[in-house]
Amino acid sequence: MKITMDKVKVLISNKQNNVKIPTGIRMLIRRCCHAVLVYEKFPSNAEISVSFITNDEIKLLNEQYRNKPVETDVLSFPLGENNVYDKNEETGLVMLGDIVISVEKAFEQAGLYGHTIQREIGFLTVHSMFHLLGYDHENGGLEARNMREKEEAVLNKLGINRSASIIV
């Protein structure tokens, strides 16, 4: 079975004004989404929505959907279940879901972990893409380790490694 990713549509919207989105981040997100789908041999053309929001907004979403009233870095809202996804009738693309990133939190974590904002947003995007494809790490153990290994493999293929120095 030949797997081709002819089309990956990534809809990116900036819904916050607190942090300037660095040049190249949108292209990085598109590359990350595409790389995960190729790595996982996803058999269909796909559509993903990515939004940049504030810490306050992500805190509200985290409380509403996960019952955790705290800021977080990223949330994933998968539209599929058990590898069954709806199709966008206009485009014919499989709709994987939505990724919501707190850019404020991403900058904070990049500084905390000592790497670039590109590395942080790349990681958050790859991490969320695996969630959209049904992976989970909440229970820890082998499933969490498997997800982390896949994330690092994709990031390494993209040339986004842990040792990158801080670029702000």
C-alpha positions in Angstrom: 0.0 0.0 0.0 1.5 3.3 -1.1 1.0 6.2 1.2 1.1 9.7 -0.3 0.4 12.9 1.5 -0.6 15.1 -1.5 -2.4 17.6 0.6 -2.3 18.7 4.2 -4.2 21.8 4.9 -3.3 23.6 8.1 -5.5 26.5 9.0 -3.6 28.8 11.4 -5.2 31.7 13.2 -3.7 34.1 15.7 -6.4 35.0 18.3 -4.1 36.8 20.7 -2.2 40.1 20.7 0.0 39.6 23.8 3.0 38.0 22.0 4.3 38.6 18.5 4.4 35.4 16.5 8.0 35.0 15.2 8.6 34.8 11.4 8.7 31.2 10.2 6.5 29.7 12.9 3.5 29.2 10.6 5.7 27.3 8.1 7.2 25.3 11.0 3.7 24.3 12.2 2.8 23.1 8.7 6.0 21.1 8.4 5.4 19.5 11.8 1.8 18.5 10.9 2.9 17.0 7.6 5.9 15.2 9.2 3.7 13.5 11.8 1.2 12.3 9.1 4.0 10.9 6.9 5.7 9.3 9.9 2.4 7.6 10.9 1.7 6.7 7.3 -1.7 8.4 7.5 -3.6 7.2 4.5 -5.6 10.3 3.7 -5.2 13.9 2.8 -6.0 15.9 6.0 -7.0 19.2 7.4 -5.9 20.6 10.8 -6.8 23.8 12.6 -4.2 25.5 14.8 -5.0 28.6 16.9 -2.7 30.8 19.0 -4.5 32.1 22.1 -3.6 33.7 25.5 -2.9 32.0 28.8 -6.2 33.2 30.1 -8.1 31.7 27.2 -6.3 28.3 27.4 -6.9 28.2 31.2 -10.7 28.6 30.5 -10.6 25.9 27.8 -8.6 23.6 30.1 -11.2 24.0 32.9 -14.1 23.6 30.5 -12.9 20.5 28.7 -10.6 18.8 31.2 -11.8 20.2 34.5 -8.4 21.6 35.3 -8.5 25.3 36.1 -4.9 26.0 35.2 -2.9 27.4 32.3 -1.4 24.8 30.0 0.7 25.1 26.9 -1.4 23.2 24.3 -4.8 21.5 24.0 -5.8 19.1 21.3 -9.4 18.5 20.2 -9.5 15.4 18.0 -12.5 15.1 15.6 -11.9 11.4 15.0 -12.3 8.3 17.0 -10.8 4.8 16.4 -9.3 6.0 13.1 -12.7 7.2 11.8 -12.8 10.8 10.7 -15.3 13.1 9.1 -14.6 14.5 5.7 -14.9 18.1 4.7 -17.4 17.8 1.9 -16.1 20.9 0.1 -12.4 19.8 0.0 -12.6 16.1 0.5 -10.0 16.3 3.2 -10.2 14.3 6.4 -10.7 16.6 9.4 -8.3 15.6 12.2 -9.2 18.3 14.7 -8.0 21.5 16.4 -4.8 22.4 18.2 -4.8 25.4 20.5 -1.4 26.8 21.6 -0.8 29.4 24.3 2.0 31.4 22.8 2.7 33.1 26.1 3.2 29.7 27.8 5.3 28.4 24.8 7.7 31.4 25.3 7.8 30.8 29.0 8.6 27.1 28.6 11.2 27.7 25.9 13.1 29.9 28.4 12.6 27.5 31.3 13.8 24.5 29.2 16.6 26.5 27.6 15.7 26.0 24.0 14.3 28.0 21.1 10.7 29.1 20.7 10.9 27.2 17.4 11.7 24.0 19.3 9.0 24.6 21.8 6.2 25.3 19.3 7.5 22.5 17.1 7.3 20.1 20.0 3.8 21.3 21.0 2.5 20.9 17.5 4.0 17.4 17.0 2.7 16.4 20.5 -0.8 17.6 19.6 -0.8 15.9 16.2 -0.2 12.6 17.9 -3.2 13.3 20.2 -5.3 14.1 17.1 -4.3 10.7 15.8 -5.5 9.0 19.0 -2.3 8.7 21.1 -2.4 9.5 24.8 0.1 9.8 27.6 -2.1 10.6 30.5 -1.8 7.2 32.1 2.0 7.1 31.8 3.8 3.8 31.3 4.5 2.3 27.9 1.9 4.3 26.0 3.4 7.6 27.2 7.0 6.4 26.4 5.9 5.3 23.0 4.3 8.7 22.3 7.4 10.5 23.5 9.7 8.4 21.3 7.6 9.1 18.2 7.5 12.8 19.0 11.3 12.9 19.3 11.7 10.8 16.1 9.6 13.3 14.1 11.4 16.3 15.6 14.8 14.8 14.8 13.7 14.2 11.2 12.7 17.9 11.0 16.1 18.9 12.5 14.5 20.3 15.6 16.7 19.0 18.4 16.8 19.6 22.2 20.2 21.3 22.1 19.2 24.3 20.1 20.1 27.6 21.9 17.6 30.2 22.8 16.5 32.6 20.0 14.0 35.2 21.2 
